[in-house]
């Protein structure tokens, strides 16, 4: 069973299955005065569809190339070396990812459908190579955008991790600043967090530092020179030696650090989970944030016990 041939009414444009000369148009009732005109013997091939495919591939390529040039000009120092151009292309692809990827993929899909239609009707369309070039360009831009963005993803994830770690560590600089200010003013580090109350606190930063140090593990110490017992014997008579001794507050011979100038400290602060002795703790040694010690210990001044680092 075949479907009836549809005719287009030249009056209203409606499609009808009957004979316009006999039945007329069912939409407007117009009757044809004669048979439809015969198709011309020679028809010029259409150029619109191939040109549209070419433009759809050239448009994302132009945006990508222009953005790459701008990124290349912004790099200092300017250079036309291969890897410098690749880096500029990575920057351009990342900046245009929400425009370039959908546009290039849509252009490639539409170009493939248009090429299939042109291949089935070769005699009706001119410049098929132009359409193939536009389709190839759209596929190339889509592949390049995916590749350049994919290459930069690990590095951007690493940078995001570093930024998150820096934001987390920024809180540790409140007690670091308070400890440094106390050392500059009194010539010694405080023996405990309560000693910081001697500092002026116009903005409340010292109070925050005290609370953070109390929640963590603060361990000041001082290195002093100690004389060992004089050696006996003829060869050792009269020889005097010195050795460094590290003292911490809370020991019996220091009496809480009275009369002793503390010069070094180790500070362990709880991380985002607000719990001490976990994997996200922040370690500060003499004003610098350091990596957690491998198998080291962190002394808790509140209990005078050493806790093993995770």
Secondary structure as UniProt FT lines:
FT   STRAND          7..8
FT   TURN            10..12
FT   STRAND          15..16
FT   TURN            20..23
FT   TURN            26..28
FT   HELIX           48..74
FT   HELIX           82..95
FT   HELIX           97..120
FT   HELIX           122..124
FT   HELIX           128..170
FT   TURN            171..172
FT   HELIX           173..186
FT   HELIX           193..198
FT   HELIX           205..215
FT   STRAND          217..227
FT   TURN            234..238
FT   STRAND          242..248
FT   TURN            249..250
FT   TURN            252..259
FT   STRAND          264..269
FT   TURN            272..273
FT   TURN            279..280
FT   STRAND          282..285
FT   TURN            286..287
FT   STRAND          288..290
FT   TURN            294..295
FT   STRAND          297..300
FT   TURN            301..304
FT   STRAND          305..308
//
